[in-house]
Amino acid sequence: EVQLQASGGGLVQAGESLRLSCTASGFTFDDNDIAWFRQAPGNEREGVSYITRDGSTNYSEPVKGRFTIFRDNAKNTVYLQMDNLKPEDTALYSCASLGGTVAFLASRVGVSWEDFQYDHWGQGTQVTVSS
């Protein structure tokens, strides 16, 4: 059974940090690209960050310079280090996976990682940042 398990959320104050984890099972993790998305109440889901199977990364503008995505293939886990958190970062954070080859081909024809049709989604982990 394919599973993506997101964890690490919590309640913090503005300026503090959190590290989210997305742990995968049931598929070949090394061959997959992983993305983090978030959704705040009343808002549409938005892409946060993305990492390819080869370790290349992308970030949305609101989190550039504050968030860092990295992966540990030995642990089948992608991490999202979130520093200098702001109240506007409050949202439900979810991770998603897509085969690396499919992602590469989609990007070659101009599809943004935020618009990929991801194969699998994990349940969310709530991040709440108080001011």
C-alpha positions in Angstrom: 0.0 0.0 0.0 1.3 3.4 -1.0 1.5 5.9 1.9 2.8 9.4 2.5 2.9 10.3 6.1 3.2 14.0 6.9 4.2 15.0 10.5 5.9 17.7 12.5 3.3 20.4 12.6 2.4 22.4 15.7 1.7 25.7 17.3 4.6 28.2 17.4 5.1 31.9 17.7 6.2 34.2 14.9 9.9 34.0 14.2 10.2 30.4 15.4 10.9 27.3 13.4 9.4 23.9 12.6 10.6 20.9 10.6 8.0 18.9 8.7 8.6 15.4 7.6 7.0 13.4 4.7 7.8 9.7 5.0 6.9 7.4 2.1 6.2 3.7 1.9 4.9 1.3 -0.7 6.8 2.7 -3.7 10.3 3.4 -5.0 10.9 6.7 -3.1 14.2 7.4 -4.8 12.5 7.7 -8.2 10.0 10.2 -7.1 9.8 13.9 -6.9 8.1 15.3 -3.8 6.2 18.5 -3.2 4.8 20.3 -0.2 1.5 22.2 -0.5 -0.5 24.1 2.0 -4.1 25.3 2.4 -5.4 27.8 4.8 -9.1 28.1 5.6 -10.9 29.9 2.9 -7.9 29.8 0.6 -7.0 27.6 -2.4 -4.2 25.1 -2.0 -0.9 26.5 -2.9 2.5 25.0 -3.7 5.2 25.6 -1.1 8.3 23.7 -2.2 9.4 20.9 -4.5 12.4 18.6 -4.7 13.3 16.3 -7.6 14.6 12.8 -7.3 18.0 14.3 -8.0 17.8 16.9 -5.3 17.0 20.0 -7.3 14.6 22.4 -5.4 12.0 25.0 -6.0 10.2 27.4 -3.7 7.2 29.6 -3.9 7.9 33.3 -3.5 6.3 33.7 0.0 8.7 31.1 1.5 12.0 31.7 -0.4 14.8 32.4 2.0 12.9 31.0 5.0 12.0 27.4 4.1 14.4 24.7 3.0 13.4 21.4 1.5 15.8 18.4 1.5 15.5 14.6 1.3 17.0 11.6 2.9 16.5 8.7 0.6 17.8 6.2 3.1 14.9 7.1 5.3 12.4 7.5 2.5 11.7 11.0 3.9 11.5 14.5 2.6 11.9 17.4 5.1 10.7 20.9 5.1 12.6 23.1 7.4 10.6 26.2 8.1 12.4 29.1 9.8 11.3 32.6 10.7 7.7 31.5 10.5 5.0 34.2 10.0 1.3 34.1 10.9 0.5 33.9 7.2 2.2 30.5 7.1 -0.6 29.1 9.2 -2.2 26.3 7.1 -2.6 22.6 6.7 0.6 21.3 5.0 0.4 18.2 2.8 3.0 16.3 0.8 2.6 14.7 -2.6 4.7 12.5 -4.9 5.1 12.1 -8.6 7.4 9.8 -10.6 10.5 11.6 -11.5 10.4 10.8 -15.2 6.8 11.9 -15.5 7.7 15.1 -13.7 10.7 15.8 -15.9 8.6 15.3 -19.1 5.9 17.6 -17.8 8.4 20.3 -17.0 9.9 20.0 -20.4 6.6 21.1 -21.9 6.2 24.0 -19.6 4.1 22.6 -16.8 5.0 24.1 -13.4 5.6 21.7 -10.5 2.6 23.4 -8.8 0.3 22.1 -11.5 1.6 18.6 -11.8 -0.9 15.8 -11.5 0.5 14.1 -8.4 0.1 10.4 -8.0 -0.2 10.2 -4.2 -1.0 12.6 -1.4 -0.4 12.3 2.3 -2.8 13.5 5.0 -2.0 17.0 6.2 -0.2 18.3 9.3 -1.4 21.5 10.8 1.0 24.5 11.3 -0.3 27.4 13.3 1.8 30.5 13.8 0.7 33.0 16.4 1.7 36.7 16.3 
